[in-house]
Amino acid sequence: MKRLIAGVLALTVLAGCSSSDEPVAGKPEPGKLRVLAGSELADLQPVLDRAAQATGVRVEFTFAGTIEGAETLADGSADGAYDAVWFSSNRYLQALPEAGRRLGNQAKIMNSPVVLGLATAKAEALGWKDKPVTWTDIAAAAGSRSFSYGMTDPSASNSGFSALVGVASALAGTGNAISADQIAAVTPALTRFFAAQAMSAGSSGWLSDAYQRRAAGIDPGQKIDGLINYESVLLSLNASGKLPEPLTLVYPSDGVVTADYPLTLLAGAGDAARTDHQRLSDHLRTPDVQRQIMDATKRRPAVPGVDLAGEFGQRGLIELPFPATQEAFDALLSAYFNQIRRPSRTVYVIDTSGSMAGDRIAALRSALVGLTGAGGDLVGKYRKFRGREEVTLIPFNSAPGQPMTFTVPETGQQGELDRIKGVAEGLNASGGTAIYSSLSGAYDLLARQPLGDRFTSIVLMTDGQNTSGIDLTTFERELSRRSAELRGVPVFPVVFGEGSESEMDRVAELTGGRSFDARGTALGQVFREIRGYQ
């Protein structure tokens, strides 16, 4: 199971990668373009390696989510630190006035629509193979639970965000971009559509990997029928040869939202960066390089006259209108998390042993308080505990503590959030470390509750080695005896302090979760990152 180094990641093409609490970028220099970008662009590295040889311009990537990137631009943190941004779309950036005014010249490099991919047998059973299907048709089938799907968190990944916008615009049926005051009317139809969502993820790549592992029976979680994701991700899954049956791509006939990947110069970039941006953009848009990009990434060419490869399905696509205001984005995301999607049930199994004393327990308190929305920042607004969410805290030291459960109401949430905040601020460190007895206790708690009505997960945070209670081997044995439904509850372990990487990776592997590394970044950033999977 892959471990995620949480926070913003920096990858210098031809030079490896590193991580930091804050965006990382080197000093400006001719021949180097410092780019704040979406993490899915890592698959362009071979193309960019060749481009560096051809143009003398190398790209230094710093990876961030779209909303994190927008906030970095809007608050001025990008000024002087980056020469360009390269996300799947500039639409959200342009909706924030302070971010939009910092955008300069752009060159669209490639395209990929967000579509539905279904296991071929399910597509045939629904009568959707090689036939026109609308988003309304898909919503009707989803509402009757005729199929299930996974989708990324729209606050963490552009594919999920684009899917949410596209479905909302199509179901509104006005032919125009959906506005904030139209969202209440379309909420019942969106609720039916998202009733079939059975998996959430913080990134398109992890979502596709999890789908493949579940389809192959490697992960214990519920098998799902398909994914809403970029066409490029779905085609890559089919090309991998790892699926028991290929995905049939469904292109809704009433339109899609397409990522156009504009390599965008920042308005304050220097003359050398402007020259480098132009040289690199011109090179990437040449027909030969466009074909290289298509072959390597399964994204469509942005330049007319470059023929699509045979694996691409529908050629001509209708583009759905995209909202242009922050108010519309905020209203749609708020409705999605607090009213529309299946609510979450999250159990936090948190280490309060003696080794957590001092800065570590302070970091834990701050991280949990941050999930109550206390920070007031843009990212925290969508990563906080949400309406209808059930949150359980199980602090542990030599033995698991008493579980404390809170249910955040759909409206009037502040009172319950303040209760969580108060408990978090009162955490103290002492005693030994009963990691696996406490984790087993979380499963015991969940065994007494229905699981199918919520996105259920466990977050395990520890800074040390297990010193009390059962060991990992005994936990594995106990887990194997639990019901299939319980075995499918993912654990997201957080490696902190002297915690065992190998053991946390093993817990993630056993449960179909993902481990996160908080030793090189703020614990609060890690907890926010995990929210995309809950």
Helices and strands as residue ranges (DSSP letters): E 3-5, E 8-12, E 16-20, E 32-37, G 39-44, H 45-55, E 58-63, H 66-74, E 84-86, H 91-95, H 97-100, E 103-108, E 110-119, H 120-125, H 135-143, E 149-152, H 158-172, G 180-182, H 183-194, E 197-201, H 204-215, E 226-230, H 231-240, E 247-250, E 258-259, E 262-266, H 271-284, H 287-297, E 300-301, H 326-335, I 336-340, E 344-351, G 354-356, H 359-370, H 378-383, E 390-396, E 404-407, H 414-425, H 435-447, E 455-462, H 472-480, H 484-487, E 491-495, H 501-511, E 515-517, H 523-531
